[in-house]
Amino acid sequence: MQEVKKENPELVNRIAPIVEKLIKGNSLYQVKLKKDEMVKMLVDLFSSFSEEEFKAIKDNDLTKRIDSILVVEAVSGTLNDLTPEEIAIFDEAVEGR
């Protein structure tokens, strides 16, 4: 039987405003990310922490962690959007390091 996780309101109440602020401040996030999906994903991710561990994360550290995760989410799949010509240019640039 599949386990159903209940959303922890404390996680949501702390994560949602950070996600909203970060998305508002970054045009890439605005184009690539959906706030509600990101909040849900982050709540699921951070629910693996104990309540004490999560409370111990300072706001600025939590913001940095969330921002890092959002960057990965926003740029993942970016190469899939490229044309074959753009991929060739990218490959040449990477090889020329």
C-alpha positions as CSV (number, residue, x, y, z in Angstrom):
1,M,0.0,0.0,0.0
2,Q,1.3,3.4,-1.0
3,E,2.2,5.7,1.9
4,V,0.5,9.2,1.8
5,K,2.6,12.0,3.2
6,K,0.8,14.8,4.9
7,E,2.2,18.2,4.2
8,N,3.8,19.8,7.2
9,P,2.3,23.3,7.4
10,E,5.5,24.5,9.2
11,L,7.6,23.4,6.2
12,V,5.2,25.0,3.7
13,N,5.0,28.2,5.7
14,R,8.7,28.6,5.8
15,I,9.6,27.4,2.3
16,A,6.8,29.0,0.3
17,P,7.8,32.7,0.9
18,I,11.4,32.0,0.1
19,V,10.4,30.3,-3.2
20,E,8.1,33.2,-4.0
21,K,10.8,35.8,-3.3
22,L,13.4,33.9,-5.3
23,I,11.2,33.4,-8.3
24,K,10.1,37.0,-8.3
25,G,13.7,38.1,-8.3
26,N,14.9,35.9,-11.2
27,S,13.5,36.0,-14.7
28,L,14.9,32.5,-15.5
29,Y,12.9,31.1,-12.6
30,Q,9.8,32.9,-13.8
31,V,10.0,31.3,-17.2
32,K,11.1,27.8,-16.2
33,L,9.6,27.1,-12.8
34,K,6.1,26.8,-11.4
35,K,6.0,28.1,-7.8
36,D,3.5,25.5,-6.5
37,E,5.4,22.6,-8.0
38,M,8.7,23.9,-6.5
39,V,7.2,24.4,-3.1
40,K,5.7,20.8,-3.1
41,M,9.0,19.3,-4.3
42,L,11.0,21.3,-1.7
43,V,8.6,20.4,1.1
44,D,8.9,16.7,0.1
45,L,12.7,17.1,0.1
46,F,13.0,18.9,3.4
47,S,10.5,16.5,5.1
48,S,13.4,14.0,5.3
49,F,14.9,16.3,8.0
50,S,13.7,16.0,11.5
51,E,11.7,18.9,12.9
52,E,14.6,19.9,15.0
53,E,17.1,19.7,12.1
54,F,14.9,21.8,9.9
55,K,14.3,24.5,12.6
56,A,18.1,24.6,13.1
57,I,18.7,25.8,9.5
58,K,19.1,29.5,9.6
59,D,16.9,31.5,7.1
60,N,19.8,32.7,5.0
61,D,21.2,29.2,4.8
62,L,17.8,27.8,3.9
63,T,17.4,30.5,1.2
64,K,20.8,29.5,-0.3
65,R,20.0,25.8,-0.3
66,I,16.6,26.5,-2.0
67,D,18.2,28.8,-4.5
68,S,20.8,26.2,-5.4
69,I,18.0,23.6,-5.9
70,L,16.0,26.1,-8.0
71,V,19.0,26.7,-10.2
72,V,19.4,23.0,-11.0
73,E,15.6,22.7,-11.6
74,A,15.6,25.7,-13.9
75,V,18.6,24.7,-16.1
76,S,17.9,21.0,-16.2
77,G,16.9,19.9,-19.6
78,T,18.2,23.2,-21.2
79,L,20.5,21.2,-23.6
80,N,17.4,19.3,-24.8
81,D,16.0,22.6,-26.1
82,L,19.0,23.2,-28.4
83,T,19.0,22.6,-32.1
84,P,21.7,20.2,-33.5
85,E,23.7,23.3,-34.7
86,E,23.6,24.8,-31.2
87,I,24.6,21.5,-29.6
88,A,27.6,21.4,-32.0
89,I,28.6,24.9,-31.0
90,F,28.2,24.0,-27.3
91,D,30.3,20.8,-27.8
92,E,33.1,22.8,-29.5
93,A,33.1,25.4,-26.7
94,V,33.3,22.7,-24.0
95,E,36.1,20.8,-25.8
96,G,38.1,24.1,-26.3
97,R,38.4,24.8,-22.6
